[in-house]
Amino acid sequence: MSSVLSTSTSALIAFQRALATVSNNVANIKTDGYSRQTVDFATAPSVNVGYGDVGTGTRIVDIRRVADQLAISRLLDSSGELARLEKLSTLSDRVDALLSDTATNVTGVWSKFFDAVNGLSSNAAATTERRDMLDSASTLVDRFKQLNNSLDSLNSEVNNGLLAATTEVNRLAAEIAQLNGAIGSKGNAAAPDLLDRRDQLITQLVGYTGGTAVIQDGGITNVYSAGGQALVVGSTASQITTAADPYQPERLQLAIKTQGMTIVLDGNALGGQIGGMLEFRDRVLTPAQNELGRIAVGMATTFNQAHAEGMDLYGDMGTDFFNLGTPKVSAHSGNTGSATLTASYGDLAALDGQNILLKYNGTGWEATRPDTGASVAMTGTGTAADPFVVNGVRFEVGGTPGLNDRFLLQPTGAAITGLSVAITDPSRIAAANPVKAGADLANTGTGVLGKLDVLDASDPALLNPASIEFIDANQYTIDGAGPFTYTPGQAISANGWSLVLDGKPAAGDTFTIGKTGPGSSDNGNASRLAGVEDAKALSGGTVTLNGALGGLTTQVGAAARSAEYSLQAQQVINDNAQAARDSVSGVNLDEEAADMLRLQQAYQAASQLISTAENMFQTILRAVG
């Protein structure tokens, strides 16, 4: 009878604990990272009662969590990549919205400015059209600056995101290390809840840095970032921090403190949210800002060149219409020499906007791409008479460079900060051709004045009076010089101007070239200014300014769509990984209900055994009473 009682009591206690485990599973069905727990039963030790060994019931030997480490590792890898793409896609969409939304992009105010220039070409002497052109130019400059400031703000957001992320990474790593210590001290007896908590923290940590987790003997888990940097080793957590970029202090980098040193991490090797932010900054934000600056440089430079070829209402040659800064050169914070670099814009067609790393190797200077390390061709010697020329930028070297001194050249990234409208007086707009042509009334041939162009506005003889006299239909002189051979339709050039005649001049016909007077309503240069937006000024003379503006929108839009498509694909992969993990470790209510019913029946049976043992005991008492 005592064996019946002890056997049923052990069963009752075991089934009660098993029911509590099932209840715990059901209660945590919505708990993130919870792994279903199961109870392992074993037969209690038998006892010898004189006539043989008798079983003493059952006992619980383990309450373990149901987990597949391969599925967990797969989900870990997937979740880190998903976090990277989510951050990359979200930030890229914001740049795309800035450049494509009519309320914030450049396209609308760009068109209005050139519409105003076209309006001036229709009424070149009118003050209203001139004022409208200046106002439109100011609006265009303001929009460039506003958009550039918005992009700068995104860079600040990335910095703030890195600061917040490093705080979270350090907190998570420290807690994981602490859990490793607790779990390692218990070995295989570690509580399932501790293991779940650690896995959940590792998932969050990898969501910031990407990477993986490696289980060691004794249940310890080491965590490594994408790129293989150790974040947690045993019960020791690494310390992540931020450091200022040595060329651009306004940009933060990620670094790790180890053995008393601070080592900057390769942003290209990181994953998770941090990797997404750094990739966005390097591959979307910076290229977009560089290209926006290149367009601004191209527009201002080409417009200034055309404006310099005209004459204003005061009878003066045109000056710069736009102010434009110089390329930015930043010295590395660790430079040891006294060298300084002064940069200026050269060949606009060769300007690609890519940042260049300039390094002194001890015998000379070399240029490379900082993002890829690829060598970049460079000519010149770096003197004022023979400056270095690289990708359309000229720069002179002053002082004495030290070995391995480095400078970052940003040709267009900061160009918009120096952009402004250079003139405020509408009468200073050089809408007229600086020279005009006239035909002698006594001419007898059919030659009439055609197109008069300025070829070189800097020619000192440009405004000097000139007389073209035809000796016969095939020869002419210019101010007595010549004769020169003439073919109908050819250009006649001198003193920085070029003239084309229609028809056929006769002997003795004379045409004169002279300076345009003040207050002229001539619109020759206004028409030239209106054509600037369609000038093939960029990419080796193959891309118009207007085309480059549209290309920028397309470039950023393509990057945003690519990130979105990758995110959608990764979401499917992550959902599959989550489903694979949940199929093993997730709580299934139907399964738990079946277990609960089975355990409840077993519990009731054990209770009935105890009741039977009590009845047997009462019967014996009555029999001997």
PLY file of the C-alpha trace (Angstrom):
ply
format ascii 1.0
element vertex 625
property float x
property float y
property float z
element edge 624
property int vertex1
property int vertex2
end_header
0.00 0.00 0.00
2.84 2.39 0.79
4.37 1.72 -2.62
1.04 2.54 -4.25
0.87 5.80 -2.34
4.45 6.86 -3.07
4.16 5.91 -6.73
0.96 7.86 -7.19
2.36 10.82 -5.24
5.44 11.06 -7.45
3.23 10.87 -10.53
0.91 13.55 -9.16
3.82 15.92 -8.50
5.40 15.24 -11.91
2.17 15.75 -13.83
1.44 18.90 -11.87
4.83 20.33 -12.91
4.25 19.26 -16.48
0.85 20.99 -16.50
2.51 24.14 -15.16
5.03 23.97 -18.04
2.21 23.68 -20.58
0.47 26.63 -18.94
3.67 28.62 -19.17
3.90 27.84 -22.89
0.35 29.05 -23.48
0.93 32.19 -21.41
3.98 33.13 -23.53
2.48 32.50 -26.94
2.88 36.22 -27.79
6.27 36.70 -26.11
8.94 37.56 -28.68
11.80 35.08 -28.73
10.08 32.59 -26.41
10.91 28.95 -27.10
8.42 26.28 -26.23
9.42 24.24 -23.17
8.88 20.54 -22.72
9.21 18.17 -19.78
11.31 15.01 -19.91
10.06 12.17 -17.65
12.06 9.24 -16.31
11.20 6.24 -14.16
11.89 6.76 -10.50
14.47 4.38 -8.96
13.05 0.96 -8.07
13.18 -0.44 -4.52
13.58 -4.02 -3.32
10.69 -5.26 -1.26
12.06 -8.70 -0.54
10.42 -10.49 -3.36
11.79 -8.33 -6.14
12.29 -4.74 -7.33
9.20 -2.55 -7.46
8.94 0.74 -9.37
8.36 3.88 -7.33
6.71 5.97 -10.03
8.03 8.75 -12.26
10.10 11.89 -11.95
11.01 14.93 -14.06
14.63 14.84 -15.16
14.66 18.01 -17.28
12.57 20.97 -18.36
14.16 22.02 -21.64
13.37 24.46 -24.35
12.69 23.15 -27.82
15.15 24.87 -30.15
16.95 24.23 -33.44
20.23 26.13 -33.38
20.54 25.99 -37.16
17.13 27.63 -37.56
18.04 30.23 -34.94
21.32 31.04 -36.72
19.51 31.34 -40.04
16.98 33.74 -38.51
19.81 35.71 -36.90
21.60 36.22 -40.21
18.36 37.13 -41.94
17.23 39.62 -39.30
20.55 41.51 -39.46
20.29 41.86 -43.23
16.63 42.86 -42.95
17.50 45.64 -40.48
20.21 46.94 -42.84
17.89 47.07 -45.83
15.05 48.64 -43.83
17.29 51.50 -42.77
18.83 51.88 -46.23
15.43 51.88 -47.94
13.84 54.33 -45.50
16.63 56.89 -45.80
16.97 56.49 -49.58
13.25 57.12 -49.97
13.64 60.43 -48.19
16.32 61.63 -50.60
14.20 60.43 -53.51
11.24 62.40 -52.16
13.35 65.57 -51.85
14.51 65.35 -55.46
11.23 64.24 -57.03
8.61 66.23 -55.12
7.65 69.41 -56.98
7.58 71.34 -53.70
11.23 70.61 -52.88
13.09 69.70 -56.06
15.16 71.97 -58.31
13.42 71.17 -61.59
10.51 73.58 -61.20
12.50 76.68 -60.21
15.16 75.74 -62.77
12.55 75.87 -65.53
11.16 79.17 -64.24
14.61 80.73 -64.27
15.31 79.79 -67.87
11.76 80.82 -68.82
12.64 84.25 -67.40
15.84 84.30 -69.47
13.79 83.45 -72.54
11.42 86.27 -71.63
14.34 88.68 -71.50
15.45 87.64 -74.99
12.04 88.79 -76.25
12.36 92.24 -74.67
16.01 92.75 -73.80
15.81 96.39 -72.70
12.77 96.01 -70.41
13.38 96.53 -66.70
10.50 94.22 -65.71
11.94 91.23 -67.57
15.38 91.95 -66.16
14.06 92.13 -62.60
12.09 88.90 -63.15
15.27 87.18 -64.29
17.19 88.29 -61.19
14.35 87.22 -58.89
14.14 83.83 -60.59
17.90 83.43 -60.28
17.72 84.15 -56.54
14.90 81.63 -56.17
16.96 79.00 -58.01
19.99 79.61 -55.80
17.82 79.45 -52.68
16.37 76.13 -53.81
19.84 74.69 -54.44
20.86 75.78 -50.95
17.64 74.54 -49.34
18.00 71.13 -50.92
21.67 70.97 -50.01
20.83 71.88 -46.40
18.22 69.11 -46.32
20.87 66.64 -47.45
23.21 67.99 -44.76
20.44 67.39 -42.23
20.24 63.77 -43.32
23.96 63.47 -42.67
23.34 64.84 -39.16
20.59 62.27 -38.70
23.04 59.53 -39.62
25.44 60.88 -36.99
22.71 60.91 -34.37
21.67 57.42 -35.42
25.23 56.17 -34.97
25.45 57.74 -31.51
22.17 56.14 -30.43
23.13 52.81 -31.99
26.48 52.63 -30.21
24.74 53.20 -26.88
22.35 50.33 -27.58
25.09 48.05 -28.88
27.13 48.55 -25.72
24.10 47.96 -23.50
23.10 44.78 -25.32
26.65 43.44 -25.48
27.11 44.01 -21.74
23.87 42.19 -20.90
24.71 39.29 -23.20
28.12 38.98 -21.56
26.45 38.97 -18.16
24.03 36.23 -19.25
26.94 34.25 -20.67
28.50 34.31 -17.22
25.30 33.12 -15.57
24.65 30.41 -18.16
28.25 29.24 -18.22
28.28 28.73 -14.48
25.28 26.39 -14.73
26.27 24.54 -17.88
23.50 22.36 -19.22
21.32 23.20 -16.23
20.77 26.78 -17.36
17.16 27.88 -17.21
15.38 27.98 -20.61
14.23 31.52 -19.90
17.86 32.66 -19.62
18.69 31.07 -22.97
15.66 32.69 -24.59
16.56 36.06 -23.12
20.12 35.79 -24.44
18.94 34.79 -27.92
16.54 37.72 -27.96
19.31 40.14 -26.98
21.64 38.67 -29.60
18.94 39.17 -32.22
18.61 42.81 -31.19
22.39 43.29 -31.20
22.78 41.77 -34.65
19.95 44.03 -35.77
22.33 46.95 -35.14
25.61 45.53 -36.44
24.80 42.47 -38.52
26.85 39.39 -37.83
26.46 36.00 -36.24
26.65 34.07 -32.96
28.86 31.08 -32.24
28.08 28.66 -29.40
31.04 27.38 -27.39
31.37 24.48 -24.99
29.48 25.02 -21.79
26.70 26.99 -23.47
28.68 30.22 -23.88
27.76 32.21 -27.03
30.21 34.59 -28.68
28.81 37.32 -30.91
30.61 38.80 -33.93
29.59 41.74 -36.08
29.37 41.56 -39.84
33.02 41.77 -40.83
34.11 39.50 -37.97
34.69 42.03 -35.19
34.17 40.42 -31.78
31.38 42.12 -29.83
30.97 39.56 -27.03
33.47 36.88 -26.10
32.41 34.82 -23.12
31.58 37.17 -20.28
33.53 40.07 -21.85
31.85 42.72 -24.00
33.66 45.03 -26.39
33.13 48.78 -26.20
31.87 50.45 -29.38
32.25 54.20 -29.85
32.20 56.87 -32.54
35.11 58.87 -33.94
35.25 61.95 -36.15
36.26 61.45 -39.76
39.89 62.68 -40.03
39.01 64.69 -43.16
35.44 65.68 -42.38
34.92 66.10 -38.62
31.21 66.67 -39.21
30.90 62.99 -40.19
31.12 60.27 -37.55
32.65 56.85 -38.00
32.21 53.70 -35.92
35.16 52.52 -33.84
35.91 49.84 -31.27
37.99 50.19 -28.12
40.33 47.28 -27.64
43.58 46.84 -25.74
43.75 50.55 -24.98
43.34 51.52 -28.65
40.46 52.90 -30.67
40.24 51.19 -34.07
37.95 52.59 -36.76
35.74 49.89 -38.26
35.24 49.46 -41.99
31.76 50.79 -42.64
31.44 48.67 -45.78
31.78 45.49 -43.70
29.08 46.33 -41.14
25.50 45.20 -41.36
22.29 45.84 -39.45
20.97 49.34 -38.89
24.48 50.76 -38.57
25.57 49.22 -41.85
22.41 50.54 -43.51
23.08 54.08 -42.29
26.71 54.05 -43.40
25.85 52.54 -46.78
23.17 55.17 -47.28
25.61 57.95 -46.47
28.38 56.62 -48.71
26.40 55.28 -51.66
23.27 57.42 -51.81
23.62 60.66 -49.85
27.20 61.67 -50.73
26.90 60.84 -54.47
23.59 62.74 -54.63
25.10 65.78 -52.92
28.18 65.62 -55.16
26.06 65.42 -58.30
23.79 68.25 -57.15
26.91 70.33 -56.61
28.27 69.35 -60.02
25.07 70.54 -61.67
25.25 73.82 -59.77
28.91 74.29 -60.77
28.09 73.44 -64.39
25.14 75.82 -64.49
26.96 78.73 -62.81
30.18 78.31 -64.79
28.49 77.93 -68.17
26.10 80.80 -67.49
28.97 83.04 -66.35
30.93 82.23 -69.49
27.97 83.13 -71.68
27.18 86.24 -69.63
30.78 87.45 -70.02
30.28 87.43 -73.79
27.50 90.02 -73.61
27.11 93.73 -72.89
24.92 95.34 -70.26
22.78 98.48 -70.52
25.69 100.63 -69.34
27.75 99.57 -72.33
30.09 97.41 -70.23
31.04 93.79 -70.85
29.22 91.25 -68.71
30.70 90.13 -65.41
30.00 86.94 -63.45
26.25 86.46 -63.03
26.71 83.85 -60.27
29.24 83.68 -57.46
30.71 80.23 -57.00
33.04 78.85 -54.36
36.12 76.75 -54.98
36.52 72.98 -54.59
36.92 71.97 -50.95
40.25 70.50 -49.85
40.49 68.99 -46.34
43.76 67.98 -44.73
43.99 64.75 -42.75
44.12 65.44 -39.02
47.33 63.39 -38.76
49.36 65.28 -41.39
52.86 66.18 -40.26
54.00 68.58 -43.01
53.15 72.21 -43.74
51.69 71.63 -47.20
48.55 73.48 -48.29
46.49 72.78 -51.39
44.56 75.47 -53.26
42.01 74.17 -55.76
40.01 75.76 -58.58
37.77 74.56 -61.37
39.34 73.76 -64.73
37.80 71.72 -67.54
34.10 71.54 -66.75
33.59 68.63 -69.15
36.05 66.52 -67.13
34.45 67.34 -63.76
32.77 64.19 -62.42
32.11 65.20 -58.81
33.89 62.17 -57.34
35.91 62.76 -54.19
39.65 62.29 -54.62
42.26 61.28 -52.04
45.58 63.06 -52.62
48.62 61.54 -50.92
52.28 62.50 -50.82
54.36 59.31 -51.02
57.72 60.90 -50.29
58.69 61.62 -53.88
55.48 62.85 -55.45
51.72 63.10 -55.24
49.25 60.36 -56.15
45.49 60.46 -56.54
43.06 57.65 -55.71
39.35 57.13 -55.17
38.71 56.97 -51.41
35.76 54.60 -51.84
37.43 52.05 -54.11
41.15 52.78 -53.83
41.42 52.94 -57.63
44.17 55.15 -59.02
43.12 58.39 -60.75
45.14 60.01 -63.54
46.76 63.32 -62.63
48.92 65.70 -64.66
51.02 68.78 -63.85
53.64 69.59 -61.25
51.58 71.50 -58.69
53.05 74.95 -59.31
51.13 78.11 -60.18
52.45 77.91 -63.74
51.75 74.19 -64.06
49.11 73.15 -61.50
48.09 69.57 -60.90
44.98 68.66 -62.88
42.73 65.79 -61.85
39.17 65.18 -63.03
38.65 68.75 -64.17
40.07 70.35 -61.01
43.33 72.30 -60.81
45.26 72.63 -57.56
48.52 74.16 -56.47
50.69 72.93 -53.63
52.26 75.32 -51.14
54.52 74.56 -48.21
56.35 71.28 -47.63
54.41 68.00 -47.39
55.36 65.29 -44.93
55.60 61.62 -45.81
52.13 60.12 -46.30
50.39 63.47 -45.80
46.88 63.17 -47.22
44.19 65.56 -48.40
40.59 64.90 -49.39
39.49 66.81 -52.48
35.73 67.35 -52.72
35.24 68.95 -56.14
31.52 69.61 -55.88
30.22 68.29 -52.55
30.48 71.69 -50.86
30.13 73.87 -53.97
26.58 75.01 -53.26
27.59 76.73 -50.01
29.39 79.40 -52.09
26.65 79.78 -54.72
24.88 83.14 -54.97
23.67 85.72 -57.50
26.56 88.09 -58.15
24.63 91.11 -59.47
21.73 93.06 -58.02
21.29 95.79 -60.64
18.99 94.63 -63.48
20.84 96.91 -65.88
23.97 94.84 -65.31
22.47 91.84 -67.08
24.49 91.47 -70.28
21.68 90.70 -72.72
23.17 92.38 -75.80
25.92 91.28 -78.12
28.98 93.46 -77.36
29.50 94.13 -81.05
27.09 94.82 -83.88
27.46 94.64 -87.64
26.32 97.05 -90.31
26.21 97.04 -94.10
27.15 100.03 -96.26
24.10 101.46 -98.02
26.10 101.68 -101.26
26.68 97.91 -101.40
25.68 96.44 -104.74
25.93 92.70 -104.07
23.33 90.39 -102.54
25.34 89.84 -99.37
23.35 90.56 -96.21
24.32 90.36 -92.55
23.82 86.98 -90.94
24.83 85.54 -87.57
27.34 87.52 -85.49
28.96 85.55 -82.65
31.48 86.35 -79.95
34.19 83.70 -79.98
36.52 85.16 -77.35
35.13 87.78 -74.99
38.61 88.26 -73.50
40.16 89.40 -76.78
41.42 92.95 -76.09
40.49 94.04 -79.65
36.93 92.72 -79.43
35.29 96.15 -79.19
37.59 97.83 -81.70
35.87 99.08 -84.89
36.58 96.90 -87.91
35.80 97.21 -91.62
35.36 94.28 -94.00
35.80 95.30 -97.65
35.34 92.94 -100.57
37.82 93.21 -103.42
35.58 90.93 -105.43
33.11 88.15 -104.70
35.90 85.80 -103.60
38.29 88.06 -101.67
38.08 90.52 -98.80
40.24 92.57 -96.47
39.79 93.48 -92.78
41.01 96.99 -91.94
43.30 96.74 -94.97
44.81 93.41 -93.93
44.54 90.60 -96.43
43.31 89.81 -98.92
41.58 86.68 -97.60
39.81 84.08 -99.69
36.05 84.06 -99.33
33.56 81.31 -100.04
29.86 82.17 -99.75
28.49 81.09 -96.37
31.86 80.88 -94.62
32.52 82.63 -91.30
34.66 85.76 -91.28
36.54 85.99 -87.98
38.73 88.61 -86.32
39.27 90.27 -82.92
37.31 87.56 -81.05
34.14 87.78 -83.16
32.77 85.79 -86.09
30.37 86.96 -88.80
28.46 84.97 -91.40
27.02 86.68 -94.51
24.07 85.43 -96.50
24.04 85.92 -100.23
26.99 86.91 -102.43
28.88 90.20 -101.89
30.14 92.22 -104.86
33.38 94.11 -105.36
33.51 97.23 -103.21
30.86 96.03 -100.75
31.70 97.04 -97.18
30.52 95.71 -93.81
31.46 97.22 -90.46
31.79 95.78 -86.97
31.58 98.10 -83.96
30.86 98.23 -80.26
27.24 98.05 -79.14
26.27 101.27 -77.43
24.69 101.74 -73.97
20.95 101.11 -73.62
20.84 98.72 -76.56
17.77 96.50 -76.95
19.85 93.90 -78.77
19.04 90.40 -77.49
21.91 88.46 -79.05
23.46 87.40 -75.77
20.11 86.88 -74.04
19.36 84.19 -76.62
22.74 82.66 -75.88
21.98 82.67 -72.13
18.62 81.01 -72.73
20.39 78.12 -74.43
22.70 77.41 -71.48
20.39 74.76 -69.98
20.72 72.71 -73.17
24.48 73.22 -73.48
26.40 69.92 -73.48
28.77 71.05 -70.77
29.22 67.91 -68.67
30.62 64.39 -69.01
33.01 65.15 -71.80
30.51 67.35 -73.63
27.92 64.58 -73.95
25.39 65.60 -71.28
23.39 68.81 -71.08
22.82 70.62 -67.81
19.11 69.93 -68.09
19.85 66.27 -68.78
22.15 66.05 -65.77
19.39 67.44 -63.54
17.00 64.77 -64.75
19.75 62.19 -64.39
20.20 63.05 -60.72
16.54 62.35 -60.01
16.80 59.09 -61.92
20.01 58.11 -60.10
18.54 58.56 -56.63
15.19 57.04 -57.64
16.96 53.95 -58.97
18.92 53.59 -55.71
15.72 53.91 -53.66
13.89 51.35 -55.81
16.82 48.94 -55.67
16.85 49.15 -51.87
13.08 48.64 -51.77
13.21 45.59 -54.04
16.02 44.08 -51.96
14.02 44.79 -48.80
10.96 43.04 -50.17
13.01 39.98 -51.11
14.75 39.93 -47.74
11.42 40.22 -45.95
10.30 37.00 -47.62
13.57 35.31 -46.64
13.20 36.53 -43.07
9.56 35.42 -42.88
10.61 31.95 -44.04
13.41 31.86 -41.47
10.99 32.98 -38.76
8.50 30.31 -39.82
11.24 27.65 -39.74
12.23 28.70 -36.23
8.61 28.88 -35.05
7.82 25.45 -36.48
10.30 24.05 -33.97
10.27 26.50 -31.08
6.94 28.28 -31.42
3.96 27.55 -29.24
1.11 25.71 -31.02
-2.17 26.02 -29.13
-3.61 22.81 -30.57
-0.54 20.87 -29.54
-0.51 22.43 -26.08
-4.23 21.70 -25.65
-3.65 18.06 -26.52
-0.75 17.86 -24.04
-2.83 19.57 -21.40
-5.69 17.12 -21.87
-3.33 14.12 -21.74
-1.54 15.43 -18.64
-4.83 16.34 -16.99
-6.07 12.80 -17.44
-2.80 11.43 -16.08
-3.03 13.82 -13.13
-6.58 12.67 -12.43
-5.50 9.04 -12.64
-2.68 9.67 -10.16
-5.17 11.38 -7.88
-7.44 8.36 -8.16
-4.53 6.11 -7.18
-3.99 8.17 -4.05
-7.69 7.87 -3.28
-7.49 4.11 -3.79
-4.49 3.87 -1.50
-6.43 5.77 1.16
-9.41 3.41 0.82
-7.07 0.44 1.15
-5.59 1.96 4.30
-9.06 2.58 5.80
-10.12 -0.97 4.99
-7.07 -2.35 6.79
-7.78 -0.17 9.80
-11.34 -1.39 9.97
-10.21 -5.01 9.56
-7.80 -4.85 12.48
-10.01 -2.61 14.57
0 1
1 2
2 3
3 4
4 5
5 6
6 7
7 8
8 9
9 10
10 11
11 12
12 13
13 14
14 15
15 16
16 17
17 18
18 19
19 20
20 21
21 22
22 23
23 24
24 25
25 26
26 27
27 28
28 29
29 30
30 31
31 32
32 33
33 34
34 35
35 36
36 37
37 38
38 39
39 40
40 41
41 42
42 43
43 44
44 45
45 46
46 47
47 48
48 49
49 50
50 51
51 52
52 53
53 54
54 55
55 56
56 57
57 58
58 59
59 60
60 61
61 62
62 63
63 64
64 65
65 66
66 67
67 68
68 69
69 70
70 71
71 72
72 73
73 74
74 75
75 76
76 77
77 78
78 79
79 80
80 81
81 82
82 83
83 84
84 85
85 86
86 87
87 88
88 89
89 90
90 91
91 92
92 93
93 94
94 95
95 96
96 97
97 98
98 99
99 100
100 101
101 102
102 103
103 104
104 105
105 106
106 107
107 108
108 109
109 110
110 111
111 112
112 113
113 114
114 115
115 116
116 117
117 118
118 119
119 120
120 121
121 122
122 123
123 124
124 125
125 126
126 127
127 128
128 129
129 130
130 131
131 132
132 133
133 134
134 135
135 136
136 137
137 138
138 139
139 140
140 141
141 142
142 143
143 144
144 145
145 146
146 147
147 148
148 149
149 150
150 151
151 152
152 153
153 154
154 155
155 156
156 157
157 158
158 159
159 160
160 161
161 162
162 163
163 164
164 165
165 166
166 167
167 168
168 169
169 170
170 171
171 172
172 173
173 174
174 175
175 176
176 177
177 178
178 179
179 180
180 181
181 182
182 183
183 184
184 185
185 186
186 187
187 188
188 189
189 190
190 191
191 192
192 193
193 194
194 195
195 196
196 197
197 198
198 199
199 200
200 201
201 202
202 203
203 204
204 205
205 206
206 207
207 208
208 209
209 210
210 211
211 212
212 213
213 214
214 215
215 216
216 217
217 218
218 219
219 220
220 221
221 222
222 223
223 224
224 225
225 226
226 227
227 228
228 229
229 230
230 231
231 232
232 233
233 234
234 235
235 236
236 237
237 238
238 239
239 240
240 241
241 242
242 243
243 244
244 245
245 246
246 247
247 248
248 249
249 250
250 251
251 252
252 253
253 254
254 255
255 256
256 257
257 258
258 259
259 260
260 261
261 262
262 263
263 264
264 265
265 266
266 267
267 268
268 269
269 270
270 271
271 272
272 273
273 274
274 275
275 276
276 277
277 278
278 279
279 280
280 281
281 282
282 283
283 284
284 285
285 286
286 287
287 288
288 289
289 290
290 291
291 292
292 293
293 294
294 295
295 296
296 297
297 298
298 299
299 300
300 301
301 302
302 303
303 304
304 305
305 306
306 307
307 308
308 309
309 310
310 311
311 312
312 313
313 314
314 315
315 316
316 317
317 318
318 319
319 320
320 321
321 322
322 323
323 324
324 325
325 326
326 327
327 328
328 329
329 330
330 331
331 332
332 333
333 334
334 335
335 336
336 337
337 338
338 339
339 340
340 341
341 342
342 343
343 344
344 345
345 346
346 347
347 348
348 349
349 350
350 351
351 352
352 353
353 354
354 355
355 356
356 357
357 358
358 359
359 360
360 361
361 362
362 363
363 364
364 365
365 366
366 367
367 368
368 369
369 370
370 371
371 372
372 373
373 374
374 375
375 376
376 377
377 378
378 379
379 380
380 381
381 382
382 383
383 384
384 385
385 386
386 387
387 388
388 389
389 390
390 391
391 392
392 393
393 394
394 395
395 396
396 397
397 398
398 399
399 400
400 401
401 402
402 403
403 404
404 405
405 406
406 407
407 408
408 409
409 410
410 411
411 412
412 413
413 414
414 415
415 416
416 417
417 418
418 419
419 420
420 421
421 422
422 423
423 424
424 425
425 426
426 427
427 428
428 429
429 430
430 431
431 432
432 433
433 434
434 435
435 436
436 437
437 438
438 439
439 440
440 441
441 442
442 443
443 444
444 445
445 446
446 447
447 448
448 449
449 450
450 451
451 452
452 453
453 454
454 455
455 456
456 457
457 458
458 459
459 460
460 461
461 462
462 463
463 464
464 465
465 466
466 467
467 468
468 469
469 470
470 471
471 472
472 473
473 474
474 475
475 476
476 477
477 478
478 479
479 480
480 481
481 482
482 483
483 484
484 485
485 486
486 487
487 488
488 489
489 490
490 491
491 492
492 493
493 494
494 495
495 496
496 497
497 498
498 499
499 500
500 501
501 502
502 503
503 504
504 505
505 506
506 507
507 508
508 509
509 510
510 511
511 512
512 513
513 514
514 515
515 516
516 517
517 518
518 519
519 520
520 521
521 522
522 523
523 524
524 525
525 526
526 527
527 528
528 529
529 530
530 531
531 532
532 533
533 534
534 535
535 536
536 537
537 538
538 539
539 540
540 541
541 542
542 543
543 544
544 545
545 546
546 547
547 548
548 549
549 550
550 551
551 552
552 553
553 554
554 555
555 556
556 557
557 558
558 559
559 560
560 561
561 562
562 563
563 564
564 565
565 566
566 567
567 568
568 569
569 570
570 571
571 572
572 573
573 574
574 575
575 576
576 577
577 578
578 579
579 580
580 581
581 582
582 583
583 584
584 585
585 586
586 587
587 588
588 589
589 590
590 591
591 592
592 593
593 594
594 595
595 596
596 597
597 598
598 599
599 600
600 601
601 602
602 603
603 604
604 605
605 606
606 607
607 608
608 609
609 610
610 611
611 612
612 613
613 614
614 615
615 616
616 617
617 618
618 619
619 620
620 621
621 622
622 623
623 624
